[in-house]
């Protein structure tokens, strides 16, 4: 089989490879493998209010 349309065939394979890599990247990104969980922040707040005035 002669390689008559080598450039066109290479372009098709290049586009197919880009599509496959994009699909794999999307699956990895949206599955949450690359996402880090937010760090838990402990906030200690102490609020003191003045005593109510006597009536």
Secondary structure, DSSP 8 states (H G I E B T S, - for coil): ---S-HHHHHHHHHHHHHHHHHHHHHHHHHHTSS---------------------
